[in-house]
Amino acid sequence: MKVAVWDTYVTRNDGSIMHFDIVVPDELKDENIIHTFGQQYLAAKGQNGLTLNSEECRYCHIEVAPPPVVDDIERQGYYIVEMENCN
């Protein structure tokens, strides 16, 4: 499966910068849906109410996803790659 990777940087409630990628099917282009996925992830991490828009979340590239990523995308519509300050 080809996927689009959206590079995301958000300032956490404690002031640190949280860096993660939102991975979605490559045909998904609606930024509002992608930002909603990011908000769901942030809420799951206890970071409710943070701003997430085109300033914080930008399209990066297309790649082929490995099976575990495809499984999550098929189950919930997206996959998150945690990079920095996500825990």
ChimeraX attribute file (.defattr): number of C-alpha atoms within 10 A of each C-alpha:
attribute: neighborCount
match mode: 1-to-1
recipient: residues
	/A:1	13
	/A:2	15
	/A:3	22
	/A:4	22
	/A:5	23
	/A:6	25
	/A:7	18
	/A:8	25
	/A:9	18
	/A:10	22
	/A:11	16
	/A:12	19
	/A:13	13
	/A:14	7
	/A:15	8
	/A:16	12
	/A:17	15
	/A:18	18
	/A:19	19
	/A:20	22
	/A:21	21
	/A:22	24
	/A:23	29
	/A:24	29
	/A:25	21
	/A:26	15
	/A:27	9
	/A:28	12
	/A:29	12
	/A:30	8
	/A:31	15
	/A:32	12
	/A:33	13
	/A:34	23
	/A:35	21
	/A:36	13
	/A:37	20
	/A:38	26
	/A:39	19
	/A:40	14
	/A:41	18
	/A:42	19
	/A:43	13
	/A:44	10
	/A:45	11
	/A:46	12
	/A:47	17
	/A:48	14
	/A:49	11
	/A:50	13
	/A:51	15
	/A:52	19
	/A:53	17
	/A:54	13
	/A:55	10
	/A:56	15
	/A:57	23
	/A:58	18
	/A:59	17
	/A:60	12
	/A:61	12
	/A:62	15
	/A:63	13
	/A:64	13
	/A:65	18
	/A:66	10
	/A:67	10
	/A:68	10
	/A:69	19
	/A:70	20
	/A:71	14
	/A:72	15
	/A:73	19
	/A:74	13
	/A:75	10
	/A:76	10
	/A:77	16
	/A:78	21
	/A:79	25
	/A:80	18
	/A:81	16
	/A:82	14
	/A:83	14
	/A:84	12
	/A:85	13
	/A:86	15
	/A:87	8
